Amino acid sequence: MDRFAAFQQALRTAPPHALAQIAIAELREGYGADLVELRMVDYGVKSLQLVDGYAAKTEPVSVHDSPQGRAFGSQEPFVTQQPGGGVVVHLPITVRGDRLGTLSVGLPASTDANGMLPALRKLCEMLGHEILVAERDTDLFVLARRASRLTLAAEMQWQLLPGRSCVREEFEVGAHLEPAYSIHGDSFDWEASERFLTLSVTNGMGEGIEAALLTGLAANALRNARRAGLDLAGQATLADQAVFAQYQGSAYVSVLLLRIELTTGRVEAVDAGSPKVWRVRGRTVEELSFDHQLPLGMFEDTVYTEEHFTVRPGDRLLIGSDGVYSTPGRGGETYGERALKRSLPGHRLLPAGQVPVAVLRELAAYRDEAPLHDDALVMCVDWHGRPGTPV
């Protein structure tokens, strides 16, 4: 059995909470590492927290101005010199485009760090996959994502989410929520099958636990309908019925549903509420308009219809909740009227997974760091298409 296979076997047979110790032992024994640090990015994507079981009490490092942050942001190894000689290699840990954190490995001066990079990257890939599996059975890695305590509503909302980003040959998608530690009713979801990429952005009315419960019901009803093989309008109809049956019209959920056919780029859309979509095509930014249909659960037996448009390779879609485009700045003008459209071309070189955080950072500056009065959710989709798709 070669070293990689042995390491993978050790990870798979170890108790879930022991993955970090297995990685540390492998790097020290097999690579002569004198320093090993495993860090997870926090919910706000502002810091990288040490995995040690007490992440909130350890010193975090910034995502924006640290060596670990350089590796996390660029998704490439970043090498720094150790004070006493040798180097520290900081590597990203990413699974199918979802950025989990970083691994920092200190190597002695006699080591060929560049020559070790392929092996270290492979170890990071193995470790990342096992972390996702281990999270079913231990809170260790979830705790390491917290720079502070989550509200109960935020805890419920984060458990609904599929991840922060996903990358496939045909597309890249990323999304983020703020305020990360006290979100209420906004949520997002995606699913990629052989034929379709299905996206949803939901916003349950109200605040706190009530909003989280409402959104959780709608999100799971949409998943249930999707997994039953219903078309997009059918998914909206079933979720509408579930929300109305529970609340009898006293509460409702705004939702935008998109389903992209992977072979053609043809998009089906159901707009049932407040989320909006902007398309960046070349240097042109335009808001896509749909017929406004009733939010889920407002009335009994609502009928939903699908609309259609097409994405071309190179297109970018940005979806924002009302907490983004309706936020006022110092002068009173809301962010979505002009500021968002001006900012999107400036993010063109960023990958889709980084765009939501960049937009929300600009939104914070636009409102002069004043607290958000509503959840702000941003989802970004970069469409590449399959080889041979007409441009």
N, C-alpha and C positions, 0 to 999 in steps of 0.2 A: 504494500500500500504506500503510495507516494505521500509527501508531506501535506499537500493540499487536501487530499482525500482523508487523511488522518485528522486534520484540523476540522474539516467539515463533520466528520463522524463524532468528534469530541463535542462540537457545538450541539449536534442533534441529540446526543445522549445526556448532556449535562442538564441539571435543574435550570429552569428558566432564569432564576436570579443569578446564576453563576456564569452567564455568558461573558461578562466583562473579565472575570478572573481567568477564564479559559483563554481569551484573546491575549491577556497580559502574559500568561505563562508561555504561550506559543511565541510571542514576539521576543520575549527575553531569552528563551532557550534556543529558538531557531534562528534569530536574527541579531542577537546580542543587544537588544534594546535596553537602555538604562532608564527610560521614561516612557510610560504609556498612559494616555489620557483619552477616555471615551466621553464625548459630550453630545448632548441632544439639544436641538434648537427649541427655544421656548415657544409658547403659543402665540406670542406677539411677534415672533421672528425678529427679535431685537438682541437676544443674548444666546450664548451656548453654555449649557449647564452641565457640570460634571456628573457623571453617573456614579453615585456612591451610596445611594439609598437615602441620602439627606441633601438632595440637590438644592433645596431652597436655602440651606445654611452654608453652602460653599460659595466661593467667589466665582461669579460668572465672567465670561469674556464677551466683548461686544461682537455682534455680527458685522458691524460696519468698519471697525478700525482695530482689528486684531489679526494675527497670522492665521488663527483658526477661521476667522470670518472671511479672510481672503480665499482660503480653500473652499469654504462653504459657498461663497458667492460666485466664484469662477468655475466651480466644479472641477478644479484641477489641483494637483498637489502643489503645496507652497512650502518651500524649504527655508528655515532660519538657522543661524549659527548659535550653538550653545556657548555660554560664557567660558567654559573650561575646555573648549575644543569639541569637535563633533558637530552634528547637525540635528535638528528636529524636523521631521517630515510631517506636515499637516495634510490629511487626506479627507475628502468628502465621503460620507456614507449616504448612498442614494439607492433607492429601489424603484425601478421602473419610472424614473423621473421624480419620485417623491423624495425630497431632501430631508433626511432624518437628523443629521448631525455631522460630527467630524471625529476622526481618530488621529491623535498626535503620537508620533513614535520618535523617541530620541535614540540616535545611533552614534557609536564612537567614531572618532576621526578616521580610523583605518578602514571604515566601511565605505563601499561604493554605493552611496545613497541613490544615485540615478539608476544604477543597474538593478537596484532592488524595487524600484517603483512599480513595475508590472506585477510583481508578486504581492506587494503591499496593497495595491488596488484590488487584486483578486481576493485577498483576505477581507478587505472592507466590504466587498460585494457579498461574500458569504455571511459575514457578520450581520449586515443589514437585513438580509432575508430572515435570518434566525431571530433577530430582534422583533420583527413583525409577528412571527409565530409565537414568540415567548410572551408578547403583550397580552395574549389571551389568558395567561396563568399567573402573571406577576404584575404588580404596580410599579416595579422599579423604574422602568423606562418612562412610564407616564409621569411619575413624580419628577423625573429629571427634565421634563418639558415645562415645569412650572417655576416662573420667577416669583410668583406670589400665589396666594390661594384663589381658586376659581369660586365664583358664586355657584350655587346649586343649579341655577338656570343655565349658566355657561357650561357646567359639567355635562348637563343633559344634551346641550346642543353639540358640543364637541364630539360626543359619542355617536352622533348621527352621521358625522362627515366621513367621506370615503378616503380622505387624505388631503394634502395640499396641492399636489400636482400629479399628472400622469403623462407619460410620453409613449407614443407609438409611431410607427412609420407614417401614418396618415395625418397625425395631429399631435399637438401639445396642448394641455389644458392645465390651468392653475387657478386657485381661488384663495381668498383670505377674508377674515371677519375681524371687525373692530367694533367696540372695545373688546379685545380678546379675552379678558378675564371676567367680563360681566355682560356678555351678549344675552339677548332676550329671545327674539322671535325669528331672526334671519337664519337661513340655512341654505346649503347647496348639496347637490348630488350629481354623480355621473356614473355611467356604465358603458363599457365598450364590449360589444359582441363581434361576431364575424362580419355582420352586415351594418351595424349602426353604432354611432356614438350618441347616447341619450343624455341630455343635460337638464337640470332643473335648478331654479333659484326660487326659494319660497320665503315669505314674510308673514308670519302669524301676527294678528293684531294683539294689542295689549302689551303688558310688561311682565317681567319676572317669570315665576313658575307657570302662570296661566299661559303666557305666550309660548314658553318652551313646550308645555304639554300639547298645545294646539298645533304647533309646528311639527312636533314629533308624530302626532296622529296623521297629519297630512303627508309627511315624508314617507312614513311606512305604508300608507294607503297607496301612494304613487308607486312604490317599489312592488307592492303586492300586485297591482294592476299590470305593471310592466312585466313581472315574472309570470303572470298568467297569459302573456302573449297579446294583450290588447294593444290597439294602435294608440297614437298619441291622444286623440280626442277621447278615446275610451278610458285611457289612464286618468285624464282630467275628470271625466264623468264619475268614475268609481270613487276617486278621492273626494270629489264634491259630495257625493252621497254619504260617504263615511263621516265627513265633518258635519254635514247637516243633521245626520242621525244623532250625533252626540250633542250638538249645541243648538239645534233647532233655529238657526239663523241669528243667534245672539253673538256669535263670533265667526270670523271667516279668515281665509288665508289667501293672500295674493301670490300668484305663481306665474313663472314663465317657463314653458317647456319647449325644448328644441330637440329634434332628432335628425342627425346628419347621416345620410347614406354614404358609407365609406367608399364605395366604388365610383360614385358620381358627384358627390358634393351637394346633392339636392337636400334641402333642409325643410322639414316640417316644423311648424311653430304653432303653439297655443298660448296666447297672451291673456291671462286671466288676473290682471291686477297691475301692480306698480313697477316691477323691474323693467328696465329699459336696455336696449341693445344699440351699440354703435359699431359700425364696420369701418375698418381701416383698410383701404385698397390703394396701394401706392402712396401718393401724398394726399389722398382724399379721405376725409373723415365725415361720415354721414350717420345720422340716427335712423335706424330702421323702424318704420311705423307699421303697426298692425291694428286690426280691429280690436277695440277693447272689449273683452268679454268679462262676465261677472266673476268675482273672486270665488274660490271654493267655499261652499257651505253657506252662502248668503241666502239662496232660495232653494226650494226643493225641485228636483227634476230639471236642473239647468242643462241645456244642450250646448256642447262645445263643438267648434269647427276648427279645422286645421287650415293654416295659410302656408304658403310656400315661397322660398327664394333659393338661390344657389350660391355657394361659396366656391371661389376659385383658388388654386394653389397660390400661396402668398398672402391670402386674406387673413386679417385678424379681427375677431369679434370680441368686444368688451361688453360685459353685462354688469350693470350696477343697480343696487337697491336704492330706494328713495332716500335712505340715509346718506348716500353719496351725492346724487345730483341735486337734492333739495337743501343741502347744507349751505347756510348763508355765510358769506365772508364779511370782512370788516366794513365793506361798503354796502352790504345788504344784498348784493347780487348773489344768486345761488350758484353753486359750483358747476352744475351741469349745463348752465346756459351757454357759457363760452369757455370757461377755464379748462374744463375737461377736454373739450375738442382741441384746444390749443396744446394741451400737454401730451396727447396720445402720440403724435408723430415723433416726439422726443424720446419715447420709450421704444421705438421701432427695433433697436438692436438688442433689447433685453429679451431673454427667453420668456415664454408665456408664464412660467412658474414664478418669475420675479416681478412681473408687471403689476399684479394686484397690490403687493406691498408698496411698490413705488408710487402707485396712484394714491393709496391711502396715506402715505407719507406727505405727498403734495397736498392732499386734502387737509391734513393737520396744519400745515403751514398756511393754507388758504384761510382757515378759520382762526388763525393766530393761536393755535394750540388750545383753544377753548374746548371744554368737554363736548363730546357728541351728545345730541339730544335723542338720537335714534341709532340703531345698529347700522353699520356701513359694511356692505358686502360687495366685493368686486370679483368677477370671474373673467378670465382671459382665455380665448381659444385661438391658437394658430393652426391654420389649415394648410397642410402640405399636399394632401391628395395621394393617391396611389400612383406609382410609375405609369406613365402613359395617359394620365388624366389631362384633358385639354386645359390650357392656361387661358 
